[in-house]
Amino acid sequence: DECGARAPQRQGIPESTMTPGRRSDILDLTDDSLYLDEFEDVNLDILAAQIPGLPPQRLLRVLAEQGGNAFLLNDELVKSICGARACAKGRKLFSSGAVAGRSFDGNMVKGIVVDGGHSQQPHFTFRADTFDCTCDELGIGACSHIAALMLAWMEHWNSFLPEHPTRDELSGLEHSSFGQFLMAIFEVNQFAAALQRLARLQAAPGARAAARLPGAGMERASGTAVYWPSAASIRTTSLPLKQTIESEFNTAQLRELARWLGVKLKGNAKSAYIDQVAAALSARTAGLCESPDALLAGLPDDHAAFVRRALTARDYFLPLPRNLANALWTQLINRDPDKRLADMLDALRRRAILFPTHIYVGYRDVYYQWLPLEASGGNLPLMSWPRGPVIARRQDFRPAGADIPHFLDALDLLLNAVMSTGTEVRARLQPHAKAASTAWLKDWEHDDVEADRLLNSRPGWVPNPQSGIGVPLLPTLLSESVIRLQNQTGLSGPHVEFLFEVAASLQLIEAPDPYAAVRGKSPAGWHVGARASAMEEWFALTDEVKFARAWNAWRERMSFACEVRRAATGHFQITRAIGARDLTPAGLAAEWCSLRRYVARALQGLPGNQWISWPDWRRLLNEFYPDCAWTVFGQDNWWFSAPGKTARLDINRPDEWKRTIGAVIEAMLVEPLRWFGIVETAGAGEQGLEAFRLTALHDWLGLVGGRLESSAQGALPELPAGAAARPRQLEAIAWLDDMQWRLPPAPDRAEFIAFARRIAEPAGTPFTYRLTPLSIEQALASGITLDEAMRQFEAHGAPMPAPAQALFRSIAERFGRVRIYEALTIVQFTDDYALRELSANTSLAQHIIYQISPRAAVVADSAVDALVEEMVARGYTPGVL
């Protein structure tokens, strides 16, 4: 034709062998419905905003395998990380252009935020799980400078990348978390190719929304990119030890501290003294893993007892309020006027154990911070309860529910049931009509009738900020689902609900979209199943690591208030102040996790293998720390109230404490801690809990100490014999046909499972894999040979079938020499200048996948119609064959 463009020719050549990184640029773009069935009803708004033009299904798949990262940041998540107040200030800083000096090395996002004439340097990881700043801003979460940096990333993350990266910078990005993420979503092995492909997508239209399955009010949820909510992290960043020592000690005091530590100082400079003292203190802290009492060496008895009580009452990584210190000290000295709190605190400061700090958490007070104790792993000296008042008078109790399975066995029963049939969880409550525009309703589930009553409580004026509104404590599973799971597992209803919430906190279960109801969709419930990739990883773990992860999920991240819900029935409700702007659902969940950790610490001081009288220990807990439920927020933010009312219950009265906090702790003992196998209980019927005793598993928890946070295989000692899971009949690895095999997970198969994912694609059923030309091609591109694959299968007793070997060998022979494309179009031109001209005058350049020659180029099939229309609109007359 006149423009020199010949008819685009549609190609339909099947399976291929290609150069590394080339076919992946083609696949999925030609068929963006490839994963629609698997990822229905996923909220794609965040993904579409961060990486416009990328088929969301592919991104969801990679997120399921690698976990969340900074591309999932949105306004709500930033608010939950930083708090509403810091987020609001961060938005002002960002809007005023205060975020400068942006940089990103693939692992850490950094910037300079100018605030009040001072330049702060916030940063956060690409995984968005760690953040810090040079400021001293007070708050319950990250600071406003981190919020501003996150908002800047959300607005234009490309601005953080180097404009003209050097070879070293490109190499660093390629081997970073960001580089691995980009190469995974584009399925290429070269970072430069991934960046080039991403640049093309920036100009492409947004991804289409996924289709929905029809259903009678029950929608299917996909947890691939939607995760169950977690409790907010309330850890604060302690000041560096050397910085603290430098500001708190002069030279003479450093010499005194060194003598007390047994360090012979060398040199005369104060900086040298600081280095030597800090090294000695760090060594003492590291030694706490073996001997927690080393922290107290050389302290007077009353000072050591105070340290034990303070570390029991409150997490060591949080500042200690003076009001709490005064209460604990007063209990200890019995109001001896000669022993003043100020003198004791100053003595601990001179021993470099407790320092004044301006960092606070929760409410206004004077705060102190501990010597950095992270190296101890949480293995700290805790208080011991007097044996006389707590040991039950009789020791012949019969343990209740002795026939319940061990925790890991019960969890396996539930997971297998969910994998087999799935289950249904409730939808969020219907929000009030004004929830989207009302701050105290926006993020919370609420009774819309109660909300309407509050909104109309003061005609012509806003409700009183001190007014309270109830927090619904509703079960996660629908009642029909609980009954079905009971029949499948043989467990009780409450036990099923607890195990499901633990599995959800571990992200082993698909999560429903929490914002679907806000967008106008209100299903009766969600059908959820197991997350295949997470389940494969879970079943490949050792029993010790499984237990450690579940235990930490309950203490650190579990946002479900199962114990509170159980204790509240007919006794109390949780009420929050509508004016408590910083209180979020994640923040309230942090309170429950903090209470769980407090109970776990308090149990450490009880004698083992002895029945403990619950009424007597409950009385001692009440006297020791009655306000233990409020760690982050004060009682003006949330409180216990009578059912159906918002007036505060007075927890200073023993009977009110017993029916609220005491009832929650009792529920922890009777249900979660008993189901974990940490305690045995007696008499938990209508009369309530009578007594409990600690098991060998509790001793195991004390033995491993801080190593519980490790997820490495073999990092933990073996579980006690009574707490280990039943030996499972291990299913053999078996080929289902010539190209597909079943690989049931097991701890000794973890490396083989990882190898299987590199050479094969997941099949339709759990734990099955299929060899395809594409997967073999990717395996060859990563350096895997046929001989290596055959050795791996033979080592695990499942030799590769001859047809699989033949396919692998034939693709290997052609690998790198032949390019075959599927469902693509070749555009051919009559001269060497037409391609250049059309690339400049149309969007052709954005759709070229590969240029074969100066007169031929490969484009995606889906782009042909748009290109033809564009050529015609500009006066060209292309022909289509």
Buried (B, 14 or more C-beta within 10 A) or exposed (E): EEBBBBBBBEBEEEEBBBBBBBBBBBBBBBBBEBBBEBBBBBBBBBBBBBBBBBBBBBBBBBBBEBBBBBBBBBEBBBBBBBBBBBBBBBBEBBEEEBBEEBEBBBBBBBBBBBBEEEBBBBBBBBBBEEBBBBBEBBBBBBBBBBBBBBBBBBEEBEEBBEEEBEEEBBEBBBEBBBBBBBBBBBBBBBBEBBBEBBEBBEEBEBBBBBEEEEEEEBBBBBBBBBBBBBBBBBEBEBBEBBEBBBEBBEEEBBBBBBEBBEBEBEEEEBEEBBBBBBBBBBEBBEBBBEEBEBBBBEBEEBBBBBBBBBBBBBBBBBBBBBEBBBBBBEBBBEEEEEBEBEEBBEBBBBBBBBBBBEBBBBBEBBBBBBBBBEBBBBBBBBBEBEEEEBBBEEEEBEBBBEEBBBBBEBBBBBBBBBBEEBBBBBBBBEBBEEBEEBEBBBBBBBBBEBBEEBBEEEEEEEBEEEBBBBBBBEBBBBEEBBEBBBEBBEBBBBBBBBBBBBBBBBBBBBBBBBBBBBEEEBBEBBBBBBBBBBBBBBBBBBBBBBBBBBBBBBBBBBBBBBBBBBBBEEBBBBBBBBBBBBBBBBBBBBBBBBBBBBBBBBBBBBBEEBBBBBBBBBBBBBEBBBBBBBBBBBBBBBBBBBEEEBEBBEBEEBEBBBBBBBBBBBBBBBBBBBBBBBBBBBBBEEEBBBBBBBBBBBEBBBEBBBBBBBEEBEBBEEBBEEBBBEEEEEEEBEBEEBBBBBBBBBBEBBEBBEBBBEBBBBBEEBBBBBBBBBBBBBBBBEEBEBEEBBEBBEEBEBEBBEEBBEBBEEBBEBBBEEBBBBBBBBBBBEEEEBBEBBBEBBBBBBBBBBBEEEBBBBBBBBBBEEBBEBBEEEEBEBEEE
